[in-house]
Amino acid sequence: MTETETTMSERLDLFFHPRSIAVVGASNTPNTFGYLFMDYLVKAGYRGALYPVNPRNGEVLGFKSYPSLKDVPGDVDYVISCVAAGHVPELIRQCPAKKVRGVHLFTARMSETGDEEGRRIEQEIASEARRLGLILLGPNCMGLYHPGEGISYAYGLPGKPGRVGGIFQSGGLSINFIRYASLRGVAFSKVVSYGNASGINESDLLEYLAGDRETGLIVMYIEGVRDGRRFFKALREAAAVKPVLVLKGGKTGAGNRSTFSHTASIAGSTSAWEVLFRQCNAVQAADLDELVDLTVAFNFLPEITGKRVGVIGGSGGKVVLSADECEQAGLEVADFPEDVRGLIREREPRLENWLGNPVDFSILSGSGLMPGELMQIMARSSGFDFLICNVTEENPFDDIMWSQLITMETNEYLNILSAGIKPIVATVANPGLGMSHTGELRWRTLLEKREFLASHGIAVFSSVRGAATSVSKLVNYFLNRKRMQAGGAK
């Protein structure tokens, strides 16, 4: 990093750990954004000083309100702007007197409108912020979600901090991502929605998160970039120290055209982006669902550099499909190694030439070899790099017996995980349940097992295809990183 980049990262760290926040345009009117941003901070438990600014209200949500930023007592680290674009230049000019470190502009209707006046105001704001040495986040963005500081930009986002950092050009998509990933046990260090990027941009944020001690994994949604060369350098350097997962918007003609009206970005050609991601060893997601799957894999799994997979669970056609899906994802579904076959021979000789990888649990029925025992045998074998465990969804038993069996099965997954024997992932079906299904024991049990496994640190997927694809990309990332490090050392 250059000295300038280091300075920006240090400034961003202060900006993202504010001791005081002013919400300019704060309001007592429910469902206005001046109300919502105040309420988000209150509900998230922000622990610093909170100052609503509105000339027409003496109090907002129980906090004393001030007519203008300059009337706030003491210094203000972080300003959230919920006022119209035309009022922002004056707000920016008031910031130095309050020693403001930076401003988050939720304010929109600027360059993304395509209107010349909107573009002019945005340029004026950005220029003035640079002149005054202010960090500018936005405009047209949701800002910062930082659970460790009690900072949020939506209701109901998890309050427990974690290790996943996010850089999102779209605020709405960032909220979807946080909600979906948190259902799978993922927690976040900080997620930044940065919008039009007239101030800090994707490269600033990448450089910052690459060195951020709170962040172990970086997830991005981008539509375009401000400076292609700088972004390439920032992405390559970040991916050399932490996995970087990227979802690129604007890959089609229609999507490309939409990016400008959303964040005034120029998306660029799909092939150029794919080359860039490969050269930087960034892990590309095809869509939001895969981005969540990849985040789950990289968040919970250790470094894996082998593709030999043991697949356990299911029966009949599901076993056949599991083998197909693993190989299509680039994994190696090898037959049982001799150490596993020898232990099967010892425990249940008649199954030696019948059982294979993937394991059909129905073959074990009535034998002296229990599913949990076979899982332990496979987990301890050096012939597998990791295991995919399919929670048994189908069997001939009634709901109560079935529920007891999969409880035993999922507890065995935790035994393997806690013993540190072998990396494992689990698949538990999520077949698009409706509210009416949650009263049925079978469906409720599946949902409970998904949540149970995720809460105990197991990467849970809805399908073998999702699990296999995600783990294959994880293995490729770590293999590529080793090769790049070895090449750089020569």
Summary of the structure (lengths in Angstrom):
residues: 490
radius of gyration: 25.8
end to end distance: 21.2
largest distance: 84.0
contacts: 1690
relative contact order: 0.08
helix: 48%
strand: 16%
